[in-house]
Amino acid sequence: MQEGTKRSNIKIGIQVNIVLKKDQRNGNLTEGIVKDILTKSPQHPHGIKVRLEDGQVGRVKEILE
């Protein structure tokens, strides 16, 4: 399983687990399909920020595919 800190690992349409802003303290993960990649830099220590197809925004913690 790849980590979500490198932008090159993340493609539109893949299934990921993200942590939402409201869940950053408790660490709850939300599963979904990537619709948009919001982080412009090639990597980010806390995970690349993405928007899921259902509109939720968070940082990628796990890539499931």
C-alpha positions as CSV (number, residue, x, y, z in Angstrom):
1,M,0.0,0.0,0.0
2,Q,1.4,3.3,-1.0
3,E,1.5,6.4,1.2
4,G,-0.5,9.5,0.4
5,T,2.3,12.0,0.9
6,K,3.6,12.0,-2.7
7,R,1.4,13.6,-5.4
8,S,2.7,11.2,-8.1
9,N,1.1,8.3,-6.3
10,I,-2.4,9.8,-6.5
11,K,-4.5,9.7,-9.6
12,I,-8.0,10.8,-10.3
13,G,-10.4,7.8,-10.0
14,I,-8.4,5.8,-7.5
15,Q,-9.8,4.7,-4.1
16,V,-8.3,6.2,-1.0
17,N,-8.7,6.7,2.7
18,I,-8.6,10.4,3.7
19,V,-8.7,12.2,7.0
20,L,-11.1,15.1,7.1
21,K,-10.3,18.4,8.8
22,K,-12.8,17.6,11.6
23,D,-11.2,14.1,12.1
24,Q,-7.6,15.2,12.3
25,R,-7.6,14.8,16.1
26,N,-9.3,11.5,16.3
27,G,-7.8,10.0,13.2
28,N,-11.1,8.7,11.7
29,L,-10.6,7.8,8.0
30,T,-13.1,8.3,5.2
31,E,-13.0,6.1,2.1
32,G,-13.8,7.4,-1.3
33,I,-12.8,7.9,-4.9
34,V,-10.5,10.9,-5.9
35,K,-12.2,13.5,-8.0
36,D,-9.7,16.4,-7.8
37,I,-6.1,16.7,-6.5
38,L,-5.9,20.0,-4.6
39,T,-2.3,20.0,-3.4
40,K,0.0,21.6,-6.1
41,S,3.4,20.6,-4.5
42,P,4.9,17.2,-5.4
43,Q,4.7,16.1,-1.8
44,H,3.2,17.1,1.6
45,P,4.2,15.6,5.0
46,H,0.6,15.3,6.2
47,G,-0.8,13.9,2.9
48,I,-1.9,15.3,-0.4
49,K,-5.2,17.2,-0.2
50,V,-7.9,15.8,-2.4
51,R,-11.6,16.2,-3.1
52,L,-13.6,13.0,-3.2
53,E,-16.5,12.3,-5.7
54,D,-19.0,13.0,-2.9
55,G,-17.4,16.5,-2.3
56,Q,-15.6,15.8,0.9
57,V,-12.1,17.3,1.2
58,G,-9.2,15.8,3.2
59,R,-5.6,14.6,3.1
60,V,-4.8,11.1,1.8
61,K,-3.6,8.7,4.4
62,E,-3.8,5.4,2.4
63,I,-4.1,4.4,-1.2
64,L,-6.3,1.4,-1.5
65,E,-5.8,0.3,-5.1
